[in-house]
């Protein structure tokens, strides 16, 4: 999913799909070749009475007794025992997906006739809460006995205490604590971190660190961490530690030191120049050459206006951009004399702040942790706090804890969980009814746009029930729970699924029933028997006036253009909402729609490494540049440059086609390995002359593909496109790209699509980014105006 995913919404006439975590995270059962392959019958599935004994064979189950509560032991198992006819043989004891075949046979207990032997075994129940057991024995193929027994499994053993709690990266206002893994007899749901005795913060089981922010300088703090298991038990003794934040940093001497202001995605490094002895500067970031420049290049007055010539009363303010979130850096500035010798070296360190995701990390961690616990307790579905009020709880459901429910009837999905293969189950139960209820009206994919984005970031649509999405979350491919949450929460929770050691598989709600499939195209081919035969997405029957909630042709051509259609719908919906909220001079028409389809065709073809039209893949991140950046700061010429470099709304020259689909290269490492620095266009002779030779203090050199990708400079085989743009656009683009990497979690070597929409750039619309998943899209970088700084 990128690395993920779960499931959401799709359709032939209607759909509702989920996401999928890759098979490398958890073992996934092999797919079945046929969609109608029946699931293997459970041994006691056809029993209409609790016991079925042949007249010549006797079988008894003493433990568990009917409706008995059994506690798992230190190994997470329960003991099962009873009495058996001496001439019979135990076959197995199964508890849903867990089967025991190793038995200890002994003498009959006191008071039991000599015809009997005692038998015992142990097994690990698939989940806590209500379980059903089936014991089987036979004397010969024609004489057998079966007993079905319901009982409740509890876990009374708390997890171990958390080991190895340490504090690191302490600053004046923050600290990061980390710890080693705790253990539990049955399974962990996560950890709770408490700072200074306040409200606990939850993390999932795979996340063993927590960043504490908003602290006062030179202040003392205590931290405690406990492990929480699937039953809700907590460590007996919290791990505790304490720390003191650093003193507030004193401003360095402007004459000899650096002032560094780190922000999201970039940092500003400032110092006072020495015009009498310094004619040039070279900046190094983490020991690597970053940029060489003349003093006037970044010289500003005390009021922040460009200064030329640069005097001792002015300040040099160097932007250092496209930085990783929450990462420490070292910056060095070598000041050079006219003869090239060094007059002084200024240096400093800083740490960038973490990116602020649309959904707070505390929310996603809580949902993932509680969902794991809900599955461990045998719950059937869990509703996140944001949609809890709108989810229709099926009648007869039992609440296991807030948001977690056990429903009365799961007869339809029981045979299909954990999900595997490619099947369509045409049946109805409480879960399938719930899935239909929370899906969009037409049961198409959830196209989120600005929907569900907090009001502080954008438009909040007052109908969250249309934004809910279900995820099938399975722990160790055994215990599963349906999570119902908003589109943006779905994307974020699925992102951390690997850390939570939980798996998800595609589940599709179609008009005919509930479909399960590992490959969307394969599942759609089962639904659409006759291919439509489009040669490109350009022909797909969708337009800007389409109601994406009720559109019934998402699966055209066996789903080949399904994800391309999702990308189209996300761009149209988001731009429409931003146009309305920001009163932008923009409106969709047929010409703009055709341009967008053409760009999507180009981008998705590049994703497949072909010049022939191909549909987009799932689990793709898309960056849409604007005429302003995500913070509404000017970026018009930069946006125009990207548009022009990628074909000006049409198809680019073939050698530029790969530029639609670059991979991130952290800090420009790919270019650095090739021997290029950030100012390669001025320093590498083989690239001269070029479009940036006339660079001056009023302009900056914009390059595409971005320097922070694997296609920088000439790494794609074609020299990057260069253009002089106004100086004031340099920082906005750094904000945009750095923010995009952080907010959309674009890791090193992750590929992403650049989708330039020419009319959107010309209308000075803001940049945004989104993720394409199996059954929907969700914004990961939403436009937001910066908060006004205090006086």
QUIVEN-V475799 format. One line per field, one symbol per residue. phi: phi as a letter, one per 30 degrees, with the letter a starting at -180 (. if undefined). A space follows every 10 residues. Layout:
# QUIVEN-V475799
phi = ???
This chain:
# QUIVEN-V475799
phi = .hcalbbbbb lccaaacbcb dedddbdced dddcdcdddd ddecdcdcbd bbcddcbbbb cdbddehdcc cdddcicbcb aabbeedcbd cabbbhdcbc bcbccbddde icdddcbdba abacddadid bbcbcbbbca ecbbbbbcbc accbbccddd ddcidbcbhd bdbaabcbac ddbbdclccl bccbchiddd ccbdddccaa ccbicddhcc bcbbbbdbcd djdcedcddb ababdddedd eddedbbccb cdbdjabccb addbedbbca bbcbchicec acadedebdb dddjdebadd cddcbcbcdc chcddhbdbc cbbcccdddj ddcabcbaba bddddcddce eddddddddd dddddddidc abcdedcedc dddeeidcdd aejcbccdbb dddedccdda ibbbccbbbd dddddddcde echcddcdhd dideedcadc ddbdddcdbc bdccchhbcb bcccadddde dddddcdddd hcbbbdbbcc ddlccbadbe dddddddcdc ddidcadecd dbbddddddc ecbdcehhid cedddddedd dddddddded dchddbadbd ddddddeddd eddddddcib dddbddddhc cbccdbdbdd cicdaddddd ddeddcjhjc dddedceddd bdcdbeiidd ddddjccdce dcccddccdb dcdcebdcbb ccbbddddbd cdhbddjbde dcadbeedcd deddedddde dddchddeid cacccdcedd dddhdddabb ccbeblbadc bceadddddd d
